[in-house]
Amino acid sequence: MEGKDVIGIAQTGTGKTLAFGIPMIKRVAQSKSQGLILVPTRELAAQVDKSLRNVAGPIGLRTAVVMGGVSQHRQVKALKKNPHIVIATPGRLADLMDQGIYKLNKISVIALDEADRMLDVGFLPQMRTIFKLAPKDRQTLLFSATMPKAISKLAAEWMKMPLRVEIAPQGTSAKNVEQELFIIKKQNKMRLLDALLDEYKDETTLVFSRTKHGAKKIARQIRNMGHTATEINGNRSQAQRTKALKGFSYKRFRVMVATDIAARGIDVRHISLVINYDLPDNSEDYVHRIGRTGRAGRSGKAISFATPDQKYDVKKIQRLIRKTLPILDIPELPNARPKPPKEEFQKQRKSFGGNNRKRGRKNYGTSRKRNSGRPKRSARGQAASHPRKKNNHQKNNHRKKRRQRNTA
């Protein structure tokens, strides 16, 4: 409230959004300036916008969301209306700044939510550009559940004598989340997941995969077990991610499979079970994962799978959370289920455009007939040696027409 720079450390699900949102709303309203909130994912951008609109809307303050994965047209229109607070992902914001559509000259306060991920190596170039062009006379707020020392040093470049506030030591997991660990061979993970989903059949479950391909494969296997499941990962379009998250929020899907990046911003309060099918690459991500359950004072449970060669990774997690994870005995596992039929693969591929989409061709629904009759004539009037063989002039014309269709 006093305008000082702040580094805030708090457990996931404890209301960090309003902790920086309310002071920002007050400062923007008093100074008639603009606030900027930077977030790592599209889902988190939408979540922050929803929370702030409930507070800022009744007093006449407008917000705008700027994020990748969707057309920039509506976002540009929203920015031209001079919103009081802009919630953005760094990639799209930097792109609009390069185009000269958006400038930072009115910014009086910048907040970074999930700061540990925002300052990660992948976001660093855009972040440096944004802070370089932002006014020097500003307030900077960083909030996250974890804040490694190396990242704190990097953040100090952009802050002036920041005040560090810790609701709990960094890496602290929620007290109302029960944590368990299974040591199991990789080939038996799916069978253990089958057993747990059957044991906790009444629980809304979030399953974490380390890779995007793994998330898709796990979701397919879960559907094959007879459960309603969807997935959210970086390969899915924004419309698909929004549809999956909405279906999970309204309990149309009992299970959601997610990757670490895509999971930032999942604020579904009725998640009662988190399963780490794969351990995260970074131990800090473990805190964010299990923070998806036990939110707002509710109780939850987190179960992790680790292979025998991941004991060092388990120790790193235990050092971070300052807690020893209890290792449970493997229950009786069901027989391995057969792989999903190939028809399901084809159905999913067709629903997203299939191979035609990858090759840049429109799917017209009907195959084009080939002229298997007389040989075609070349541009010089000579008969081609083969009815399907084209000379370079014909190939160039065909490519030109195809590009025109795709850009039409």
Secondary structure, DSSP 8 states (H G I E B T S, - for coil): -----EEEE--TTS-HHHHHHHHHHHHHHHHT-EEEEE-SSHHHHHHHHHHHHHHHGGGT--EEEE-SSS-SHHHHHHHHT--SEEEE-HHHHHHHHHTTS---TTEEEEEEESHHHHTSGGGHHHHHHHHHHS-SS-EEEEEES---HHHHHHHHTT-SS-EEEESS-TT---TTEEEEEEE--GGGHHHHHHHHHHHTTTS-EEEE-SSHHHHHHHHHHHHHTT--EEEE-TTS-HHHHHHHHHHHHTTS-SEEEE-HHHHTT---TT--EEEESS--SSHHHHHHHHTTSSGGG--EEEEEEE-GGGHHHHHHHHHHHTS---B--------------HHHHHHHHHHTTHHHHHTT----SS------SS--B-TTS-B-SSTT---HHHHHHHHHHHHHHHH-
